[in-house]
Amino acid sequence: MAIVITQLDVVHNNKLLEREQFYLDYIKPIYNIAINTTSPNLGKKCQKNINKKLVMRTKVTKLIGMVKNVR
């Protein structure tokens, strides 16, 4: 099975999300699990352990950023 990539549209950065949402609505791809381009995880449920890991990763990332700013 081959994957074919075709350029559909040329858009400016400020219209990128709008056009992406248009094509998601128009094409209705079966492999793209994102329904909404601005909130791709909206309405999805995570397992509790995965949610805890995401929260911890966010805290660690913020802490690293704070340490870098202090140096």
JOVEN-V862944 format. One record per backbone hydrogen bond with DSSP energy under -1.0 kcal/mol. CO is the residue of the C=O (numbers start at 1). NH is the residue of the N-H. Records with the same first field share a line. If there is no record, write none. Layout:
# JOVEN-V862944
CO->NH ; NH
This chain:
# JOVEN-V862944
12->15
13->16
15->19
16->20
17->21
18->22
19->23
20->24
21->25
22->26
23->27
24->28
39->42
41->44
47->51
48->52
49->53
50->54
51->55
52->56
53->57
54->58
55->59
56->60
57->61
58->62
59->63
60->64
61->65
62->66
63->67
64->68
65->69
66->70
67->71
